[in-house]
Every structure is written in structure tokens, then in C-alpha cells.
Amino acid sequence: MGSPDLSIVTGALSYSGKYITRKLLAAGQRVKTITGHPDRANPFGAQVEVAPFRFEDLGGLIETLRGATTLYNTYWVRFPMKGMTYEKATENSKVLIRAAEEAGIKRIVHVSIVKPSKDSPFGYYRGKAEVEETIQASSLSYAILRPTVFFGGEDILINNISWSLRFFPAFPIAGKGDYRIQPIFVEDFAEIAVQQGQATENVVWDVVGPEQYTFRELLRMICRQIGRSALLIPVAPFAMYWGARMIGLLMRDVMLTKDEVGGLMAGLLASDEEPRGATKLSEWIALNQDLLGTVYASELKRR
């Protein structure tokens, strides 16, 4: 028998890419990762070769990708910093897609976001839409997967909401809190991604969990599960953002961005499609209630 096909995962040392990599290795696949943090500790050891991103060197990037059949792309930026913008991340993504074509990659499984739009007022969503358009115009077979918010081990948003509810007597909610959110279990997402890596049909899917909450309902559910009774206070959107910014400064992190507040209030964190994830957030929290939110999860330390 020949050796298994080689898959490349961008960001296997980060969050969603790490879970995709675990699924691939468990299935007997060979895996190589391209990362912006090649010096970061590699939890996979010799099982996963690590290479740095070289967006400025197209030829070098092509050689890094050569020999692989499938590219699992998790590359993006949560917010601009240190000269990296959404526009730059978009251009880097286009370079990666071109390199994948020239390297002979057959299929790309791309992590996008629910409801991207080139007309969006939010740079995050505009960039995601532009990258999707580039993939669909390429020669690659593709599965474009659109999650909302991940939950599971090492997640940031749900963990830090829970941390705030544990350690502060009140929680500010922008407006009425009636905008919806529909998180997806990261293990479910990774399983779907790996399944799509083995498929050939071009698909664009929302990939969300089975439970949809208003933001206020989400906070109340978390409070019940972790045994807290924080006061939920309606505030103007800027007040919610600045409250999160103050906590971020205290923790030397970025807890929440303006785009994230705006996207949440605009209903961009829930889907109109049937859920593809099976794991319920409420049940997962019930199983992890003693640990969830006991420690703040830093985005900047993860980078």
C-alpha cells in the first residue's frame, strides 16, 4: 500500500486547526502545518511537520504546499494589530490560494464565517467574503464552511463570558439582548471539515450547532449552569464595548472588538440553515460547569 495522502492545515498549533489536525491524525493521515508561529510548542511532535507562512515568497510557499492533496485553511486575523489588517489578511489568503493551485493541491476546506458580505460595514465579514469569492473562482475543488462561534476546550468567547459572570456582580448587554447566537462545538466542526476534505463536491455550508439563543438567554443559561446570578444590565452598544475594553486592558488582552459587538447585534452569529453540529452547548456546559470560566483565556497569549 502507498503512504497516506498528505494534508496541510494552516494553524495546526492554534485553535480550530489543532482539532482538525487531531481528527486527521486519528484517521491515519499525514499532516503538515503552515503557521505564523513556527516557534510555538508543537503538541503533535514529530507527527506534524511545521513550516512558516511565506506570503512574500510565492515560490517558497508553493514548494511548502507541494505534494499535498488537501489544504485545510484556518488562516485569518480576529482583529487588526501590529500592521496586520483585514485587507492584508485578505491579500495573504489570495496568495495562499494561488500557491495551492500552482502546487497541485486538489481540494481546499476553508474556514469562513456565517453571513459574509462584501457590502458589510464590518471589515472581518468583508474580507471573508472576498476570500470566498477568490476560492470559488479558482481551479480548486472546495468546501467553504461557515461557523459562528466555537465552544469547547480552549475556546475564548464562551469561556470569557462565563469568567465575567463568575467574577463580576453585573454584566452589561448592548440593547435588549434579543439578537441571536448559535455556537458550534469545535470537535463537531473539525469532524465535518475532515469529512469534507475527503469529498469532491463544491459546497458552501453554514456549520452551526443545534441550539440557538438570544444573547440574554445565553447569559441566563450560563449563569444557571455555573451557579451564578449576575445582574444583566441593558446599555448602549458603546458602553458594552468600552466595558469589555477596560477588562481587556486589565488582563492585557482584547476581550471584544467593535466589529464583534456590531456583528452580534446585527444577527450575524446565527444561521438560517439547518444545524450540522450535534453537540448542544447547554449539555457541554453542564459537563464542564466546574471548570468553565474559572480562568481568563487570553487571545494575545494564544497568538
N, C-alpha and C positions, 0 to 999 in steps of 0.2 A: 504494500500500500504506500502511496505517496504521503508526504507530510501534509498536515492540515493547511488550508489557506491562511494567509497572513491578513489579519485585520489591523487597521490603525485607528487608535482612539485619541482624539485630541483631548488633553486634560485628564488623563487617567489618574493623575495624582491629586485631582481636585474632587469635586462632589459627584455630580451625575456620571461623569466619565469613569470614576472609580467603580461605581456599581455596574456599569456596562461592562467594564473590564473583568470584574469578578464573574459575571454571567458567561462571558466569552471563554475565560479560562476553564470554568466548570464544564463547559461544553467541549473542551478539548481543542479550542482554537489557539493559534499562535497570535500574540498581541505585541504591538509596538506602540509607544505613545509619543506624541509631539506635545511639548509643553513650554509655557513661558517661564517655568520654574524648574529647570533641569537639575538644580542642586537640592531640591526638596527631597525629604526622605521618601524612598520608594517602598511602599508596603508589599509590593509583589516580588521584590528581589530580582533574581536572575530570570524569572518568568517573563518579565516585560522589559524590553529594551527601551531606553529613554533617549530622545533626541530633542534638541531645542527648536523652537519656531525660528525660521529664517525667511521672514516675509520679504526682506530686502534682497534676497538672493534666490531668484526663481529657480535657477538651475540646481542649486543645492537643495531646495525644497522638493523639487521633482525627484532627485536621487533619494531623498529621505523616504518618499512615498513609493518609490518603485518596488515592484514585487508584491505589493498588497492587492487584494481584490476588493476590499470594502473599507470605506472610511466612515467612522462614526465621529461626527463633528459636534462637539460641545463648545467650541471656541466662541466667546463673546465677552463683553465687559458689563458688569452690573451698573456702573456709573463711571463718568469720566474722572480721571486723575492722572497726575504726573505725565501730562502730554498725550495721554491716550483718550480719545474721544469716540463717540459712537460712529462718526464719519470715518475715523481711522480704522476702527474695528471692522466697518463695512468694507473698506478697501482691502484690508488684510484678508478678509473672508473671500473676496473675489480672487485674490492672488492664490489662496489655498485651493479654490475650485479649479482654477486654470491649471495649477500644478497637478492636481488629481487627474484631470483629463489627460495631460501630457505624460503622466507616469503610468497610464494604463489602468487606473482604478476603474472598476466596473460599476460599483454602486456606492452611493452616499446615503447615510442615515443622518439627517440633520436635525439638531435640536433648535426649534424656533420658539414661538410664543403664541398663545391664543390671540386672535384678532389683530394681527399685524396690519399696518396700513401705511402706504407712502404719504398719505394725507394726514397722518396722526399728528397732533400737537406735541407728542412725546418722542424725543429722539430715539429712545430704545425701540419703540414699535416701528418707527420709520426705517431704521437700519435693518431690523429683522425682515421687513417686507422687501427691501431691496436685495438682501441676500437670497431670499426665497426666489425672487424673480430671476436672479443670476443662475441659480441651480436649475430651475425649470427650463432655462434657455440653453443649458449646457448639454453635452453628449452623454452625461452620466445618467444611469438609472437612479431613481431617488425615492426615498421615503422621508417626507418632511413631517416631523412630529411636533405638535404644538401643545406643550404643557402650560400650566398656570403657575402654581406654587408647589414646590416639593415639600413633602414631610417624610420623616424617617430619621434614622441615625445621622447625626452631623448636620441636620438642617439648621437654618438660621432663623427664618421669619417666624415659624410657629414656635420654635424654642424661645426666641427673644420676646415674643408676645407673652408667652407663659411666664418667663422670667419677670417681666414687668408686672404681671398680675400677682405674682408671688410676693414681690418686694416693695410695691407701691400701693398706697391705700386707694388710689383713683387712677383711672385710665381715660385719657381724652379720646373722643371719637369725632372724626370730622363729619359734621352734619348729623343726619338722623341715624347713620349707620345701617341704612337699608340696602346698600349696594352689596352685590353677591360675590362670594369667593368659593372656589371649588378645587381644593388641593388634590394632588396625586401622590400616592406612595412611591418613593423613589425606586423601590425594588420592583414594583409593578411596571413603572416606566422603563426601567432597564431591561426587563424581560420582553416587553413589546419592541424595544429598539433592536434587541438581538434577533428576535423573530423576523423583523422587517429587513435585517441585514441578509437574511437567507432568502428573501423573496425577490421577485423580479418586477412586479407591477409598480408603476409610479403612483404614489399616494400622497395626499396631504391630509393629515388627520389631526383633529384636536385629541389630546390624550389627557383625560382628566379623571378624577376619582368619582365614586358613586354618590358622595354626599355633597350637597350644595347648601351653603348657609348665607344669610345676611351677615355682615361683619359683626353686628351686635349679637346675633345668635351664636356666632363662633366664639366670641369672648365669654358669653354666658356659659356655653358648653365647657370651655376650658376651665373656667372658674369652678364649676361643679366637679369636674373630674379631679382637679388638683386640690380641692378643698379650700378655696379662697373666695372672698366676697368683695372684690374691688368695686368701687363706685364708678360706673360708666358715665362720663360727663360729655354731652354734646358740645363741640367747639367749632370755630371756623377752621377750614382746612389748613390755613397758615399756622394756626395755633397747634394743631396736631403735628405738623411738620417741625415747628420750632421746639416743641416738647421733645420729639424724637432726636432732634439735633443736639439739644442740651445733654440728653443721656449719652448720645454718641461722643460728645466732647468729654464727658466724664469718663467714658470707657475707652477713649482714644480709638474711636471706630466711627463708621457711618451706619446708623441704625435704620434709617429710612430716607429715601430721596423724594424730591418734589414730584418727579415722574411717577414714582410708585404710589404716592398718595393720589395723584391725579388719575392714574390708571385704575386704581381700586375704586375710586368714586365714579368713574366712567363705566363701571361694569365690565372691565376688560379682564377680570380674573375669574370668570365663569364662562362656560361654554353652552351653546345651544344644541350641541351634538350629544348623542348617547355616550355615556361614560365608558371608557375602555379599561380603566383600572378597577380592580375588585376590592381592594382593601379600604375599609371605612376609617376615616380619620378618628371618629369617636371611639371606635374599638381599639385602635392603635394607642390612643392617648390613655384609655383605661388600663392597658397593659404596661404603659410606661409612665404612669402618673407620678410615681415616686422620684423619677429622675428628670422628667421634662421640665425645663426652665430652672433647674437648680443652679446652673452655671450659665453665665452670659456667653454667647457664641459670637466671636469677633470675625467680621468679614475681612478686615485688613490683615489679621493674623493668618487667615487662610490663604491670602494671596502670596 
